[in-house]
Amino acid sequence: MKKGILFPILILAFIAEIIALALFAVTAPDLSQDTVAVNEIVQSVTQSFPSFQAPQGGPDYTVLDADGKVLFATKPNLSESLNEAIAHRDTILDVVKDGETVGKIIIFNDGAQTLRAQKRTAIIIFSVAAAAQCCACVLYAFYIDRRVVKPFKKLKGFAERVAGGNLDIPLEMDRRNLFGAFTESFDIMRSELKKARLAEAQAQQSKKELVAKLSHDIKTPVASIKAVSEVGLAVTENGKDRENYGRIIGKADQINTLVTNLFTATLEELQQLTVTPTSLESKQVKAMLENADYLRRAKLPDIPDCILYADGLRLQQVFDNIFANSYKYAKTEILVSARENGNYIYIVIEDAGGGVDESELPALKEKFRRGANAVGTEGAGLGLYISDYFMKEMHGELSVENGTRGLKVTIALAKI
């Protein structure tokens, strides 16, 4: 029941109670007798005394003889003596016949009945009004519970979910209740918070990807700078040049340390790096291998013509990591071969450094894991870990094993 119906019911019931109370308080029962009807009764009784007939209407009465004996009564339970009549406030009249009082007529006073009837009427009105008020209050309480209390309980649960970070579940809205627009505003707030959080997450993701990418990719040109400087230091005899080369090498080592620290700080977010494979011509792979072989220690093969499913940026990182590891740990020439088998192109990169212990092979693709030959050599043990992740995201595979000459890394690139 709506508020517009409840309030009129309460108001009408209150007005009815006031009216009933006013009528009961102001209206006094009419205790006077009908004079004409009384005179007719006296004349009729006098004329027919001592034999009587029941009257047709009019007030009830009792006829007594001179000795107070009841001669006639219009109905039972009327006053039967003068004392009862006086106590009941009945009208007492003499019956005079031939100048002699032969009896008494007691006219029944029905004022008490009238008063009782008024009381009953007032009680009925009060009872009906009170019942209407109670029903209206119960209905209004139900209305308040349904339209106010329950929506606020929903808002409480909604606020708890939002505080807990759950912004996916919308707030159920009922536009018919009093707080429809209010709850809609809360749900709009949830939607905006979700958008803001997604935008923030995307911004954080972009920053982390940029840091992870730059921090690791910077290592390759820094290693090149250091390698060239070391060659220059070894061949030059000029003291000033040797000093400059030494400074360059020291700064390269410093940069490498700082980048390693930065990269380690973002390590836990590495698997959030986006990989977006697309169509890639196989001839581009050779260009990537040439770019990764910055010391020119490898003889690169031709790649079978086909279309590959790969992310060019991430694939370049994979080759960079493999070549950088070979330069760092093996310090030998690199043998690269390519073959086509089924739905894959296999790129095999093998150095001549003797490989690693067989027991260490399974752990090389884990974070911070390096072979025993890496002792004393800078590195975080993350190159193969990242490369393996990138290859899986490109539906390819990276495998590591000991070859005939040294460590052999095989890259399987999926064809389209």
Disulfide bonds with the S-S distance in Angstrom:
none
